[in-house]
Amino acid sequence: MNSKNEKLVREFVRKTFIKKMLQEQKNAMLQEQKVRSFVRSLIKEVSEEKENTVISESKEMANPHPNTGINKLRDAIRKAKPSIKSKFQQLTSSKEQRESFTNHLLAAFVRLFEQLDALSANEEAEAGLEDASSNLESALEEPGADVEAPPEEEMADIEKDIEDLLENMLNGLDIVVEQDEEAEQMDVVSDEIQAEKEAEANKKVSQVEKDVEKKKAQEKEREEFGAGLEGDATGRNQAYDTFNLVQSYFSDAYLDLDSPDDREMFKKWGLYNLKLLLDSYEEQLVPQLNAPDIQSPQ
């Protein structure tokens, strides 16, 4: 091939293939830069969110928060986390189960704070009634020494009337006591018969039947727990069990707080951090991948 033909071939290859390959490579690099930029923005967003989040694992013990409600919340979540994580990550059959768990558990905590606020409001109202009653009693003081006492003859008549009234009451009481003793004897006999019947009936009830009855009662409680919410029943049941395990950590801490500001911080950030916690558990829960089929080299 002479030099002229070689030059033409090179020009053709450069324009037809190399230029196209360079453009594709350039587009790939631009796309990669866009992806890297997007990932960096996500990392920055997550970092900023963590800075503003109440629960900070590494610093929560070393650096107490300036708000007492947040410190109490951190302690409550620290105690509750193992139970919540364990119960949540048992739900591996479907994402619907975990979504139902999350929705029912968060709804239960919303109801819990509403109930605690209502109880606190009732206690304040009762305290106000007690203060009013105390003021009324102080106003109704005993008459002083300057009040004229009734004549002796009137006092004697009053004492006689009281004695007659007591005598009549005692006579009536004797009759009632006798009747009560007879009724009590009859009740003892009937109670013994009823106890024998119940013992006989219990012998006929197997352990399996007792378990079924217990499960029915528990199912009713779980339905009441999930009233007004749709979702997978397994997730709901798991949320019910979890809430019963961890409820006291939050209610005890919340009731310890007297300041309305502390309570508001506890409640607001409590719900927010519980949601973040459940989202993080969902991210950690990776389905078991199928193992690759690797043949023996022999």
Helices and strands as residue ranges (DSSP letters): H 3-13, I 14-18, H 19-52, H 68-88, H 95-139, H 152-204, H 207-225, H 233-256, H 260-284
